[in-house]
Amino acid sequence: MRVVSLVPSLTEAVAVSAPGLLVGATAWCSHPPDLDVRRVAGTKNPDVEAVIALAPDLVLANEEENRAVDLDALRAAGLDVDVTRIRTVAEGLAELRRVLGRLGTAPAWLDEAERVWAVPHTVPHDGPRRRAVVPIWRRPWMAVGSDTFTGDLLGRLGVDNVLADSPERYPRFDPDALPPHDLVVLPDEPYAFDADDGPEAFAAPSRCVSGRHLTWYGPSLVEARELLTAQLAPPG
């Protein structure tokens, strides 16, 4: 079977679980670091002709990361395009199991990820719940809003997104006009926030975290809970 993935999360999942099936991936597919396949431009602007030329049996896409016009062009060329829809951790795990099942594999890491994320956050055992804003871009400022995988994942860690009631999934915002919050979560993707670029715009304490562990659904979910819990821990 020949597979092209237009989604970094799914690229990593397939590469780790079914080595040798991937023949193409986007330039943003950074894991595994040693992945050696044809690059077909970006998630938002894939080289459709390059994907078609690879003659894949299956193209993996996502409703949020990829544009319908590109996916329609691939279907028009006769390709099988599987589009995932993921808004929660549970949906992410279920879609991974479904997609990988199409490839004839049910990896042990997925069993472990399901086990890790089945445990709920409890108070007081895991500490009090906190309220956070989760910027994803600046100039203009944009943040995680409603109905997102990232928001659900943070909620399972005891961190409630203060913009979860927004009518938009990724609303623009003014740092000086946010609802009350006690934490700012700054991922290093899609915007590369770091200690010198982001925290200075907010009065609340900031934590710089791994964007891959915060937003990707794939093998990273196995370690994401422990890693993010440590990264978001209050000082002391």
N, C-alpha and C positions, 0 to 999 in steps of 0.2 A: 504494500500500500504506500502511496505517495501523499504526503500531507504538507500543505502550506498553512502557516499560522500567521494571522494578522493581529494577534493579541499577545503581548509579552507574557502575561500570566499563563496562557494556554501553551505558548511556545515552551516555557520552562517545564510545564507539567508533562507535555508529550516527550520532550527530549530526555527527561529523567525516567519516565515510565516505559517508553517504547523506543529505545535508541535505534536510529537508522531510518525511521519513518519520515522525519522532517526533511523536506527538500528546499523549503523556502520560509523566510521569516522577515519581519520588518527590521529596519535599522534601530528601532527602539527595543528590540528583543535582546536584552543584555545578559540574560541568564539562560542556560549555563554560560559562563564567561568564555569557554572554549568552543562554543557552538560554531560549526563550520558549514553553513548552508548559504544558498543564494539569497542576498538581501533585496527586498522588493520595495524600497523606499519606506515611507512612514505609515502609521496607522490611519491618519486622516487623508493621506494622499498616496495610497499604494500604486505601484506601477502595474496597472491592470494587465497590460500586454505581457509583462514579465511573468506574472502569475500564470496566465494562460499558457505561455510557452513552456512552463515547467510541467504541464499536463498532470496536475495533481488529481488524485481520486477524491480528495476532500480538502476543502478550505475552511479553516476555523476563524470565526469572526465574533464580534460582540456588538449588540445594538447601540451601546454608548460610545465605544471606542472607534467604530468604523462607520463610514457614511453609506446610506442606503443606495445612493447612485452608483458607488463602486461595486457593491455587492450585487446589485441588479445587473451590472455589466458582466460580472463573472458568471452569473446564472445564465445570462443570454448566450454566453459562449459554451454553455452545456456543462458547467462545473457544478458539483454538489457543494453548496455553501451552508454550513451549520452555524447558526447565529445564536449565541447564548444571551440570556437575559438574567442579570444578577443584581439584586438590590439588598440582599441580606447574606450573612455568613452561611445560613442553612441552604439558601439557594445556590451559593457558590459551591459548596460541597456536593450538593445534588447534581449540579451541572457538570462538575468535574467527573463524578462517577458515571454520568450518562455519556459524556464525550469520550472518556477513556474506554468505556465499555464498547463503543463503536470501533475502537482500535484493538479490541480483544485483550485489554489488560485491566486489572484491578489491583493497583500497587499498594504495598504495605504502608507507605507514607500517608496515603489517603485515609486508611483505617485509623492511623495515629492522629491525623488532623481532626477527624470526626470525634475521637475520644477527647482530645485536648479542649475543643470548643463546646463540648456537651456540658461542661461544668459551669454553672451559673456564678455570677458575682454575688456575694452575700455580704450583708452588713450585720454585725461589725467585723466578722472574720476577715474580710478582704479590705476593710477600711471604709470610710464614708464615701458616698458618691460625690463626684465633682462635676462642675459645669464648665464646658470649654467651647472656645471658638476654634475652628480648624481652617485656617487660610490655605488656599491652594495656588494663589497667584497674587501679584501686586502690579500696580500700574496697568489696569485698575485692580483694586483689592477684590478678590473673589474667595468664597469659602464653601465648605461642604454644607449643603442645606438639607432638604428633606429626601427621604426614600433612597438612601445610599448604602452600599456595602460598607463604606468607611464608617458611617454613623452607627450602623448596627454593630460593627466590630468594636468600636469604642464603648458603646453601651454595655457590651458583654464584659468590658474591663472596668465598669463602674464610672465611666466618663460620659456624661450626657451632653449632646451637642445643643448649644443654645439657639442655633438657627434651624433646628429640626422641624419647626413649624412653618418654615418659609414656603411660599407657593412654588419656589424654584429649587431645583436640585443643587445648583451651584450659583447662588445669588451673589451680586455685588454688594459690598458693604462699606460703611465708614467706620474706621477703627475707633473714632470718638463717639459713635452712636450705637454701640452694641448693647444687647441685654446684659444683665449682671452675670459675671462669670469669674472664675478663680483660676483659670488655666488657659494657655494658648498652645495648641499643638501645631508645630511647624514641620511638615514633612519635607524631605529633600527632593521631591518630585510631585507634580510636574514642574513647579517652580523650585529652584534649588535654594530653599531657605537654609541659613546656617546661623551660627552664633553672632555673626556680624551683619546679617542681612535679614531683618524681620523682627526680632525681639524688641528693638528700640522703638517700634511703633505702638507698643501696647503697655498698659500699666500693670496688667496681671502677669504673674510669672509665666515664662515660656519654656517649652521643652522641644528641642529639635529631635526628630525621630526618623526612622527609616521609612521612606515612602513605599518601598517594596513590601515591607511587612505590614504597613497600614492599609494599602490599597490593592495589593495583588492577591488573587486566589490561585493557589498552587502549592508546591512543596514548601514555600515559605510559611504557610499557615502552621506547620508543625512547630516551628520555633517562635512564631510571631507573638504568641500570648506571653510567653516568658520574657522575651526581649522588650516588648512594648511596656509591659508592667514595670520593668526595671527603668526604662527610659522616662516613664511618666511619674515615677515615684516622687513624693514630696521630698524636699531636702532633709537630710538627717535621718 
